[in-house]
Amino acid sequence: MDKKQNRVCNLLGIEYPIIQGGMVWCSGWRLAAAVSNAGGLGLIGAGSMYPTVLEEHIRKAKAATTKPFGVNVPLLYPDIDKLMAIIEREQIKIVFTSAGNPATWTSFLKDRGITVVHVVSSVKFAKKAEQAGADAVVAEGFEAGGHNGREETTSLVLIPLVREAIRVPLIAAGGFASGRTMLAAEILGADGVQFGSRFAASAESSAHENFKQEILKAGEGDTMLTLKQLTPVRLIRNKFFQQVEEAEKRGAGKDELKQLLGRGRAKQGIFEGDLMEGELEIGQVAAAINSIKPAGDIVQEIWQEYLSIKKEFCSTK
């Protein structure tokens, strides 16, 4: 990933092809600004914000960095028109869209000179994103935290398939937390990498300290994809997860699962730190995360390890 020739760096105006995931209850202005200041692309996660809160975070990010940053918008957000109006008014230049049909808002954003990147979990939706006019695609594998694809396609399989299917720049996501895995993504065909879980466990993440510590404790197999009848989501196993698992095993329907899920579970777990009853969204790669560091240090650590491993790998050939 030569910085001067890298398509993601050139598209987004960033120094390193490292993107911080726009995670609900983790990705506020502090995290976005810190990642952008370090040379990556920081994203404000609008999915957990009221429109007025998003506006506040955008303005604070502008005050904290002169570097490019963006906003991640789940397209299923109830008042999405209000979010888009704020994005237009605040002259945001980069928007990552997810969880919905890219055709609904891509033209609106592109007509206003905004770079649009859409997150997908399958080749089918990667093609649709490109057809809708997306400037780049994030291919997110089954390993990723939070809401996930029903296809359960792993990053190792998904990224090469998407690379063959589209021409626009490709950003890999799902299971990446280091420079070593960044190099693997490049070999698979990615032009850049989006890191979510690693930045959830950063000093600037707006997640509760309880949640951050739980990420550090997570081991192999401690996260599972659940709620597949509703919207598949990867969670750390806790009391709430066990309740869902038991309900699904006895054949609970969508209505019962919706009632069990209720409202604000993710906020309760990630932002308020309720490790028993909250929804603890994180990726499989949590098993490889063992420290909470400033986001800027994480960016540099990833990039330097990537360069070191790539040099080592090439020198043996």
Residue frames relative to the residue before (quaternion, step in Angstrom):
aa qw qx qy qz dx dy dz
M 1.0000 0.0000 0.0000 0.0000 0.00 0.00 0.00
D 0.0987 -0.8047 0.5853 0.0087 3.56 0.27 1.29
K 0.4707 -0.7184 0.4328 0.2740 3.58 -0.59 1.17
K 0.6773 0.5153 -0.3027 0.4291 3.59 0.95 -0.85
Q 0.7687 0.3392 -0.1723 0.5141 3.56 1.09 -0.71
N 0.4754 0.7071 -0.4260 0.3041 3.58 1.26 -0.15
R 0.4517 -0.7280 0.4505 0.2510 3.56 -0.74 1.06
V 0.6395 0.5160 -0.3308 0.4640 3.59 1.06 -0.67
C 0.6422 0.5148 -0.3207 0.4687 3.59 0.95 -0.85
N 0.6824 0.4869 -0.2877 0.4631 3.57 0.90 -0.92
L 0.6528 0.5240 -0.3118 0.4495 3.57 0.98 -0.81
L 0.7948 0.3410 -0.1464 0.4802 3.56 0.84 -1.02
G 0.4196 -0.7313 0.4469 0.2991 3.57 1.26 -0.21
I 0.4942 0.6563 -0.4173 0.3884 3.58 1.11 0.74
E 0.5790 -0.6171 0.4203 0.3277 3.55 -1.27 0.43
Y 0.7913 0.1585 -0.0689 0.5865 3.58 0.96 -0.87
P 0.4599 -0.6891 0.4816 0.2857 3.63 -1.02 0.71
I 0.3877 0.6977 -0.4768 0.3682 3.54 0.90 1.09
I 0.0561 -0.8067 0.5881 -0.0146 3.57 -0.60 1.16
Q 0.3188 -0.7289 0.5771 0.1846 3.54 -1.00 0.90
G 0.4680 -0.7061 0.4562 0.2724 3.57 -0.71 1.04
G 0.4116 -0.7024 0.5268 0.2443 3.57 -1.10 0.74
M 0.0337 0.8609 -0.5022 0.0737 3.56 0.47 1.25
V 0.5110 -0.6436 0.4724 0.3186 3.57 -0.98 0.85
W 0.8592 0.1267 -0.1466 0.4736 3.53 -1.12 0.92
C 0.6829 0.4289 -0.3030 0.5078 3.62 1.24 0.16
S 0.7818 0.4072 -0.1602 0.4442 3.54 0.95 -0.98
G 0.1159 0.7916 -0.5826 0.1430 3.54 0.23 1.32
W 0.7729 -0.3714 0.2463 0.4517 3.56 -1.30 -0.14
R 0.6134 0.5647 -0.3643 0.4148 3.61 1.00 -0.70
L 0.6857 0.4694 -0.2828 0.4791 3.57 0.88 -0.95
A 0.6558 0.5207 -0.3186 0.4441 3.59 0.85 -0.93
A 0.6823 0.4884 -0.2885 0.4613 3.58 0.87 -0.95
A 0.6466 0.5318 -0.3206 0.4432 3.58 0.98 -0.84
V 0.6691 0.4838 -0.2988 0.4786 3.59 0.93 -0.87
S 0.6636 0.5004 -0.3091 0.4623 3.59 0.92 -0.87
N 0.6495 0.5181 -0.3177 0.4568 3.58 0.95 -0.82
A 0.6801 0.4838 -0.2794 0.4747 3.59 1.16 -0.59
G 0.6587 -0.5464 0.2989 0.4221 3.59 1.26 -0.01
G 0.6091 0.5151 -0.3661 0.4792 3.57 1.28 0.00
L 0.5062 -0.5963 0.4859 0.3899 3.57 -1.20 -0.46
G 0.2039 -0.7729 0.5919 0.1038 3.55 -0.67 1.12
L 0.1442 -0.7868 0.5967 0.0640 3.54 -1.09 0.77
I 0.3154 -0.6985 0.6116 0.1963 3.54 -1.06 0.85
G 0.3072 -0.7711 0.5328 0.1648 3.59 -0.76 1.04
A 0.2114 -0.8333 0.5013 0.0980 3.57 -0.13 1.29
G 0.5106 0.7048 -0.3977 0.2904 3.58 1.19 -0.41
S 0.7514 0.3409 -0.2072 0.5256 3.59 1.15 -0.51
M 0.6279 0.5613 -0.3203 0.4336 3.57 1.25 0.29
Y 0.4269 -0.6197 0.5858 0.3010 3.52 -1.17 0.66
P 0.6740 -0.5144 0.3288 0.4159 3.63 -1.10 0.52
T 0.6747 0.4928 -0.3082 0.4549 3.60 0.89 -0.84
V 0.6267 0.5248 -0.3294 0.4726 3.57 1.14 -0.68
L 0.6219 0.5296 -0.3393 0.4666 3.59 0.99 -0.79
E 0.6367 0.5375 -0.3223 0.4492 3.57 0.94 -0.91
E 0.6530 0.5161 -0.3030 0.4641 3.58 0.97 -0.88
H 0.6767 0.4950 -0.2935 0.4593 3.58 0.92 -0.91
I 0.6240 0.5315 -0.3419 0.4597 3.59 1.00 -0.75
R 0.6882 0.4851 -0.2881 0.4561 3.58 0.85 -0.94
K 0.6533 0.4950 -0.3177 0.4767 3.58 1.02 -0.71
A 0.6237 0.5265 -0.3387 0.4681 3.59 1.06 -0.69
K 0.6315 0.5344 -0.3273 0.4566 3.58 1.00 -0.81
A 0.6751 0.4877 -0.2864 0.4736 3.56 1.05 -0.77
A 0.7188 0.4680 -0.2373 0.4560 3.58 1.17 -0.61
T 0.8046 0.1198 -0.0747 0.5768 3.62 1.19 -0.29
T 0.2935 -0.7200 0.5984 0.1933 3.53 -1.23 0.60
K 0.5483 0.6219 -0.3795 0.4106 3.57 1.34 -0.05
P 0.6415 -0.5218 0.3819 0.4128 3.60 -1.20 0.33
F 0.0834 0.7446 -0.6616 0.0280 3.55 -1.15 0.73
G 0.2384 -0.7938 0.5460 0.1224 3.57 -1.20 0.35
V 0.3883 -0.6766 0.5713 0.2552 3.50 -1.41 -0.11
N 0.2472 -0.7408 0.6057 0.1524 3.57 -0.99 0.88
V 0.0578 -0.8172 0.5731 -0.0204 3.58 -0.72 1.11
P 0.2792 -0.7266 0.6001 0.1845 3.63 -0.64 1.04
L 0.4187 -0.7549 0.4486 0.2312 3.58 -0.62 1.11
L 0.6239 0.5195 -0.3458 0.4704 3.60 1.25 -0.16
Y 0.3547 0.7383 -0.4967 0.2872 3.61 1.27 0.13
P 0.5380 -0.6830 0.3862 0.3081 3.64 -0.73 1.04
D 0.7923 0.2254 -0.1146 0.5552 3.61 0.88 -0.91
I 0.0776 0.8593 -0.5029 0.0512 3.55 0.96 0.86
D 0.5892 0.5788 -0.3806 0.4160 3.61 1.07 -0.60
K 0.6388 0.5182 -0.3231 0.4680 3.58 1.10 -0.68
L 0.6305 0.5197 -0.3308 0.4722 3.58 1.05 -0.75
M 0.6701 0.5064 -0.2973 0.4541 3.56 0.92 -0.92
A 0.6173 0.5394 -0.3418 0.4595 3.58 1.07 -0.70
I 0.6491 0.5012 -0.3100 0.4811 3.59 1.03 -0.79
I 0.6343 0.5350 -0.3212 0.4564 3.58 0.96 -0.87
E 0.6620 0.4883 -0.2981 0.4843 3.56 1.01 -0.82
R 0.6877 0.4987 -0.2846 0.4442 3.57 0.85 -0.97
E 0.7242 0.4217 -0.2339 0.4930 3.57 1.03 -0.81
Q 0.3937 -0.7701 0.4303 0.2585 3.56 1.37 0.13
I 0.1326 0.7852 -0.5764 0.1833 3.53 0.87 1.06
K 0.3142 -0.7961 0.4981 0.1395 3.57 -0.88 0.99
I 0.7807 0.2308 -0.1173 0.5687 3.58 1.21 -0.46
V 0.0191 0.7900 -0.6115 0.0389 3.59 -0.84 1.01
F 0.1776 -0.7334 0.6483 0.1011 3.53 -0.98 0.97
T 0.1288 -0.7899 0.5965 0.0608 3.59 -0.77 1.01
S 0.0050 -0.7950 0.6054 -0.0367 3.56 -1.16 0.63
A 0.8293 0.2889 -0.1650 0.4490 3.55 -1.38 0.07
G 0.7758 0.2567 -0.2106 0.5366 3.55 0.66 1.09
N 0.6681 -0.5014 0.3818 0.3955 3.54 -1.36 0.01
P 0.3813 -0.7569 0.4773 0.2320 3.63 -0.51 1.11
A 0.5698 0.6229 -0.3799 0.3782 3.58 1.15 -0.50
T 0.6087 0.6055 -0.3548 0.3702 3.61 1.13 -0.54
W 0.8354 0.1819 -0.0651 0.5146 3.62 0.98 -0.75
T 0.4785 0.6976 -0.4442 0.2951 3.62 1.16 -0.30
S 0.6684 0.5001 -0.3103 0.4548 3.60 0.87 -0.90
F 0.6076 0.5545 -0.3424 0.4540 3.58 1.02 -0.83
L 0.7036 0.4644 -0.2634 0.4690 3.57 0.85 -0.99
K 0.6684 0.5102 -0.3017 0.4495 3.58 0.90 -0.94
D 0.6297 0.5457 -0.3314 0.4426 3.58 1.03 -0.76
R 0.7085 0.4166 -0.2419 0.5157 3.57 1.24 -0.43
G 0.5962 -0.6272 0.3349 0.3727 3.54 1.25 0.46
I 0.4754 0.6807 -0.4268 0.3585 3.57 1.24 0.41
T 0.3968 -0.6863 0.5595 0.2419 3.56 -1.01 0.86
V 0.1420 -0.8170 0.5582 0.0274 3.56 -0.74 1.10
V 0.0350 -0.7650 0.6430 -0.0116 3.55 -0.92 1.02
H 0.1438 -0.8135 0.5605 0.0589 3.59 -0.76 1.00
V 0.3432 -0.7441 0.5473 0.1701 3.56 -1.03 0.91
V 0.0004 0.8092 -0.5856 0.0481 3.58 -0.81 1.04
S 0.2769 -0.7554 0.5680 0.1735 3.54 -1.31 0.31
S 0.7576 0.2752 -0.1762 0.5651 3.58 1.27 0.25
V 0.6276 -0.5255 0.4198 0.3920 3.55 -1.28 0.38
K 0.6077 0.5834 -0.3435 0.4152 3.57 0.98 -0.87
F 0.7418 0.4011 -0.2310 0.4853 3.56 0.81 -0.99
A 0.5562 0.5732 -0.3963 0.4528 3.60 1.19 -0.39
K 0.6518 0.5040 -0.3062 0.4769 3.57 0.98 -0.84
K 0.6522 0.5157 -0.3134 0.4587 3.57 0.98 -0.84
A 0.6303 0.5330 -0.3301 0.4578 3.58 1.04 -0.78
E 0.6591 0.4946 -0.3064 0.4765 3.58 0.94 -0.88
Q 0.6573 0.5139 -0.3045 0.4596 3.58 0.96 -0.86
A 0.6618 0.5066 -0.3003 0.4639 3.57 1.12 -0.69
G 0.6101 -0.5923 0.3357 0.4052 3.59 1.27 -0.19
A 0.3428 0.7471 -0.5059 0.2615 3.59 1.22 0.24
D 0.4542 -0.7071 0.4827 0.2464 3.56 -1.00 0.88
A 0.7774 -0.0127 0.0161 0.6286 3.57 1.24 -0.46
V 0.2776 -0.7501 0.5809 0.1509 3.54 -1.30 0.37
V 0.2269 -0.7143 0.6417 0.1627 3.54 -1.15 0.74
A 0.1531 -0.7680 0.6168 0.0791 3.58 -0.71 1.08
E 0.0842 -0.8352 0.5433 -0.0167 3.55 -0.39 1.29
G 0.3104 -0.7965 0.4987 0.1434 3.53 -0.54 1.21
F 0.7474 -0.4450 0.3131 0.3812 3.49 -1.44 0.30
E 0.6025 0.5982 -0.3464 0.3989 3.58 1.19 -0.56
A 0.5406 0.6832 -0.3802 0.3105 3.57 1.20 -0.55
G 0.4891 -0.6472 0.5025 0.2990 3.54 -1.26 0.47
G 0.7401 0.4062 -0.2876 0.4523 3.55 -1.29 0.14
H 0.7933 -0.2809 0.2171 0.4946 3.55 -1.19 -0.57
N 0.1284 -0.8326 0.5362 -0.0523 3.48 -0.81 1.14
G 0.6218 -0.5667 0.3978 0.3661 3.55 -1.29 0.26
R 0.5198 -0.6423 0.4686 0.3125 3.55 -1.11 0.69
E 0.6013 0.6053 -0.3542 0.3828 3.58 1.16 -0.57
E 0.2403 -0.8046 0.5035 0.2034 3.58 1.22 -0.51
T 0.3116 0.7477 -0.5203 0.2703 3.57 1.03 0.80
T 0.3885 -0.7381 0.5033 0.2258 3.58 -0.74 1.04
S 0.6610 -0.5220 0.3698 0.3923 3.56 -1.25 0.47
L 0.6196 0.5716 -0.3394 0.4174 3.58 1.02 -0.80
V 0.7120 0.4080 -0.2334 0.5216 3.56 1.11 -0.70
L 0.6876 0.5351 -0.2866 0.3984 3.57 0.87 -1.02
I 0.6851 0.5257 -0.3130 0.3954 3.59 0.74 -1.01
P 0.6843 0.4522 -0.3182 0.4754 3.67 0.79 -0.80
L 0.6293 0.5371 -0.3406 0.4466 3.60 1.03 -0.72
V 0.6724 0.4760 -0.2928 0.4854 3.57 0.94 -0.88
R 0.6061 0.5673 -0.3536 0.4311 3.59 1.03 -0.78
E 0.6847 0.4808 -0.2750 0.4737 3.57 1.01 -0.84
A 0.7114 0.5030 -0.2491 0.4229 3.57 1.13 -0.65
I 0.7932 0.2562 -0.1276 0.5375 3.62 1.12 -0.53
R 0.3970 -0.7167 0.5257 0.2288 3.55 -1.28 0.40
V 0.5954 0.5767 -0.3736 0.4164 3.61 1.12 -0.52
P 0.6811 -0.4835 0.3400 0.4320 3.61 -1.21 0.35
L 0.2357 -0.7809 0.5714 0.0904 3.53 -1.08 0.85
I 0.1276 -0.7679 0.6262 0.0437 3.56 -0.90 1.01
A 0.2933 -0.7702 0.5447 0.1550 3.57 -0.79 1.03
A 0.0436 0.7806 -0.6225 0.0360 3.57 -1.14 0.68
G 0.6736 0.4922 -0.3682 0.4103 3.53 -1.22 0.56
G 0.8457 0.0530 -0.0770 0.5253 3.57 -0.05 1.29
F 0.6007 0.5684 -0.3522 0.4383 3.59 1.26 0.23
A 0.1253 0.8078 -0.5656 0.1087 3.58 -0.82 0.99
S 0.7619 0.3089 -0.1546 0.5479 3.59 1.27 0.07
G 0.6508 -0.5019 0.3954 0.4102 3.53 -1.33 0.13
R 0.5964 0.5674 -0.3563 0.4421 3.56 1.11 -0.67
T 0.7016 0.4403 -0.2753 0.4879 3.58 0.87 -0.90
M 0.5735 0.5697 -0.3781 0.4512 3.60 1.18 -0.49
L 0.6419 0.5054 -0.3160 0.4824 3.58 0.99 -0.80
A 0.6221 0.5367 -0.3357 0.4608 3.57 1.03 -0.77
A 0.6382 0.5268 -0.3220 0.4599 3.57 1.01 -0.82
E 0.6331 0.5292 -0.3269 0.4607 3.57 1.02 -0.81
I 0.6525 0.5139 -0.3076 0.4643 3.56 0.94 -0.89
L 0.6652 0.5020 -0.2920 0.4693 3.58 1.09 -0.72
G 0.6667 -0.5314 0.2907 0.4342 3.58 1.25 -0.22
A 0.5145 0.6622 -0.4146 0.3533 3.59 1.24 0.03
D 0.3854 -0.7071 0.5513 0.2181 3.54 -1.23 0.65
G 0.7873 0.0072 0.0095 0.6165 3.57 1.27 -0.33
V 0.3117 -0.7515 0.5550 0.1734 3.56 -1.30 0.19
Q 0.2343 -0.7337 0.6211 0.1451 3.53 -1.10 0.81
F 0.1434 -0.7897 0.5953 0.0368 3.55 -0.80 1.13
G 0.1378 -0.8099 0.5672 0.0579 3.57 -0.70 1.07
S 0.7511 0.4310 -0.2344 0.4417 3.54 0.35 -1.30
R 0.6409 0.5423 -0.3436 0.4207 3.59 0.94 -0.82
F 0.7132 0.4231 -0.2572 0.4962 3.58 1.01 -0.76
A 0.5203 0.6004 -0.4255 0.4335 3.61 1.22 -0.26
A 0.7323 0.3596 -0.2001 0.5426 3.55 1.17 -0.69
S 0.4310 0.6688 -0.4877 0.3594 3.56 0.90 0.97
A 0.6679 -0.5112 0.3576 0.4060 3.56 -1.25 0.35
E 0.7347 0.4336 -0.2334 0.4666 3.60 1.00 -0.80
S 0.4363 0.6807 -0.4717 0.3519 3.60 1.23 -0.08
S 0.4032 -0.7334 0.4975 0.2280 3.58 -0.95 0.87
A 0.4084 0.7049 -0.4760 0.3312 3.59 1.27 0.17
H 0.5902 -0.5728 0.4413 0.3589 3.55 -1.24 0.56
E 0.5980 -0.5844 0.4134 0.3605 3.58 -1.11 0.67
N 0.5883 0.5716 -0.3701 0.4361 3.61 1.07 -0.67
F 0.6691 0.4989 -0.2902 0.4682 3.56 0.95 -0.93
K 0.6370 0.5283 -0.3298 0.4544 3.59 0.94 -0.85
Q 0.6674 0.4938 -0.3001 0.4697 3.58 0.93 -0.87
E 0.6244 0.5371 -0.3351 0.4575 3.58 1.10 -0.69
I 0.5877 0.5547 -0.3609 0.4654 3.59 1.13 -0.65
L 0.6738 0.5042 -0.2957 0.4520 3.57 0.90 -0.93
K 0.6717 0.5040 -0.2907 0.4586 3.58 1.11 -0.67
A 0.5555 0.6529 -0.3873 0.3393 3.58 1.16 -0.61
G 0.1481 -0.7853 0.5974 0.0672 3.53 -1.00 0.89
E 0.7410 -0.3683 0.2953 0.4776 3.53 -1.29 -0.09
G 0.8207 0.2254 -0.1843 0.4916 3.57 -0.83 0.98
D 0.5383 0.6497 -0.3960 0.3623 3.61 1.24 0.01
T 0.6927 0.3558 -0.2907 0.5559 3.60 1.27 0.06
M 0.0384 -0.7950 0.6054 0.0005 3.54 -1.15 0.69
L 0.4377 -0.6505 0.5470 0.2934 3.55 -1.22 0.54
T 0.0469 0.8076 -0.5819 0.0834 3.55 -0.81 1.04
L 0.7564 0.3831 -0.2895 0.4442 3.58 -1.37 -0.06
K 0.1730 0.8358 -0.5043 0.1312 3.58 1.05 0.77
Q 0.6058 0.5579 -0.3613 0.4374 3.61 1.16 -0.47
L 0.6998 0.3972 -0.2479 0.5394 3.57 1.20 -0.53
T 0.6861 -0.3194 0.2755 0.5927 3.56 0.01 -1.33
P 0.4362 -0.7248 0.4549 0.2784 3.61 -0.45 1.14
V 0.0399 0.8005 -0.5940 0.0691 3.56 -0.87 0.94
R 0.3192 -0.7443 0.5552 0.1893 3.59 -0.96 0.89
L 0.0220 -0.8229 0.5637 -0.0675 3.54 -0.71 1.17
I 0.4930 -0.5690 0.5518 0.3588 3.51 -1.33 0.34
R 0.4980 -0.6534 0.4784 0.3101 3.57 -0.98 0.83
N 0.1994 0.7466 -0.6179 0.1449 3.59 -0.83 1.03
K 0.7788 -0.3219 0.2211 0.4908 3.60 -1.22 -0.23
F 0.6560 0.5027 -0.3164 0.4656 3.59 0.93 -0.87
F 0.6326 0.5277 -0.3318 0.4597 3.58 0.94 -0.85
Q 0.6592 0.5166 -0.3081 0.4513 3.59 0.92 -0.89
Q 0.6233 0.5348 -0.3340 0.4625 3.58 1.07 -0.74
V 0.6514 0.4996 -0.3044 0.4831 3.56 1.00 -0.85
E 0.6537 0.5280 -0.3098 0.4449 3.56 0.92 -0.93
E 0.6644 0.4964 -0.2990 0.4720 3.58 0.94 -0.88
A 0.6465 0.5193 -0.3182 0.4595 3.59 0.98 -0.83
E 0.6719 0.4922 -0.3003 0.4648 3.58 0.94 -0.86
K 0.6413 0.5419 -0.3285 0.4327 3.60 1.00 -0.75
R 0.7273 0.3856 -0.2496 0.5100 3.58 1.08 -0.63
G 0.6251 -0.6200 0.3071 0.3613 3.56 1.26 0.44
A 0.2165 0.7964 -0.5360 0.1775 3.58 1.08 0.60
G 0.3956 -0.7269 0.5181 0.2161 3.55 -1.05 0.85
K 0.7533 -0.4007 0.2779 0.4413 3.54 -1.35 0.04
D 0.6585 0.5287 -0.3238 0.4267 3.58 0.91 -0.88
E 0.6640 0.4919 -0.3079 0.4715 3.58 0.95 -0.86
L 0.6563 0.5108 -0.3129 0.4588 3.57 0.99 -0.82
K 0.6247 0.5294 -0.3329 0.4676 3.58 1.07 -0.74
Q 0.6476 0.5117 -0.3114 0.4711 3.55 1.01 -0.83
L 0.6506 0.5121 -0.3068 0.4694 3.57 1.02 -0.83
L 0.6551 0.5120 -0.3034 0.4655 3.57 1.00 -0.84
G 0.1242 -0.8306 0.5299 0.1174 3.56 0.95 -0.90
R 0.5834 -0.5597 0.4443 0.3859 3.55 -1.18 -0.59
G 0.8412 0.2627 -0.1687 0.4415 3.52 -1.17 0.64
R 0.3058 0.7797 -0.5037 0.2115 3.61 1.16 0.42
A 0.6582 0.5049 -0.3171 0.4596 3.57 0.97 -0.83
K 0.6315 0.5193 -0.3281 0.4732 3.58 0.98 -0.80
Q 0.6419 0.5485 -0.3103 0.4369 3.55 0.97 -0.95
G 0.7451 0.4102 -0.2268 0.4745 3.56 0.93 -0.87
I 0.7661 0.3999 -0.2066 0.4588 3.57 0.70 -1.12
F 0.7818 0.3648 -0.1757 0.4741 3.58 0.80 -1.03
E 0.7561 0.3610 -0.1954 0.5097 3.57 1.04 -0.81
G 0.4561 -0.7501 0.3987 0.2653 3.59 1.26 -0.15
D 0.3917 0.6921 -0.5099 0.3281 3.60 1.14 0.55
L 0.1934 -0.8435 0.4957 0.0736 3.56 -0.12 1.31
M 0.6484 0.5168 -0.3169 0.4605 3.58 1.25 -0.20
E 0.8196 0.2613 -0.0960 0.5008 3.57 0.71 -1.13
G 0.6127 0.5875 -0.3437 0.4016 3.59 1.23 -0.30
E 0.4968 -0.6053 0.5331 0.3202 3.51 -1.39 0.30
L 0.1234 -0.8234 0.5536 0.0197 3.60 -0.46 1.22
E 0.0714 -0.8451 0.5298 -0.0088 3.57 0.16 1.32
I 0.2844 0.7313 -0.5812 0.2157 3.58 -0.71 1.09
G 0.5289 -0.6644 0.4395 0.2928 3.57 -1.20 0.53
Q 0.6948 -0.4573 0.3577 0.4245 3.54 -1.34 0.21
V 0.6289 0.5802 -0.3288 0.3996 3.55 1.10 -0.74
A 0.3986 0.7052 -0.4814 0.3346 3.60 1.25 0.00
A 0.5896 0.5952 -0.3585 0.4118 3.58 1.13 -0.64
A 0.7113 0.4345 -0.2504 0.4925 3.60 1.21 -0.49
I 0.6044 0.5509 -0.3526 0.4548 3.60 1.28 -0.04
N 0.0287 0.8426 -0.5337 0.0662 3.58 -0.59 1.11
S 0.7656 0.2650 -0.1895 0.5547 3.59 1.22 0.34
I 0.3084 -0.7039 0.6055 0.2066 3.53 -1.26 0.53
K 0.0241 0.8178 -0.5688 0.0849 3.56 -0.57 1.19
P 0.6190 -0.4934 0.4271 0.4370 3.59 -1.25 0.22
A 0.5855 -0.6196 0.3945 0.3430 3.57 -0.99 0.82
G 0.6275 0.5454 -0.3382 0.4410 3.57 1.03 -0.74
D 0.6384 0.5141 -0.3174 0.4768 3.57 1.04 -0.75
I 0.6264 0.5383 -0.3338 0.4544 3.57 1.04 -0.76
V 0.6283 0.5333 -0.3312 0.4595 3.59 0.95 -0.88
Q 0.7008 0.4644 -0.2733 0.4675 3.59 0.80 -1.00
E 0.6292 0.5417 -0.3312 0.4484 3.58 1.01 -0.79
I 0.6531 0.5077 -0.3063 0.4711 3.57 0.95 -0.91
W 0.7021 0.4825 -0.2806 0.4422 3.57 0.79 -1.03
Q 0.6823 0.4853 -0.2989 0.4578 3.59 0.88 -0.88
E 0.6395 0.4999 -0.3336 0.4794 3.59 1.02 -0.71
Y 0.6053 0.5570 -0.3435 0.4532 3.57 1.03 -0.79
L 0.6812 0.4847 -0.2869 0.4676 3.59 0.84 -1.00
S 0.6653 0.5210 -0.2997 0.4428 3.57 0.95 -0.91
I 0.6868 0.4726 -0.2821 0.4747 3.57 0.88 -0.98
K 0.6424 0.5224 -0.3277 0.4550 3.58 1.00 -0.80
K 0.6443 0.5137 -0.3160 0.4703 3.58 0.99 -0.83
E 0.6533 0.5162 -0.3010 0.4649 3.56 0.97 -0.91
F 0.6626 0.5173 -0.2955 0.4539 3.54 0.96 -0.96
C 0.6979 0.4784 -0.2750 0.4565 3.57 0.89 -0.98
S 0.6505 0.5425 -0.3175 0.4262 3.59 1.06 -0.74
T 0.6597 0.5013 -0.3065 0.4686 3.59 1.23 -0.39
K 0.6311 0.5527 -0.3288 0.4338 3.57 1.29 -0.19
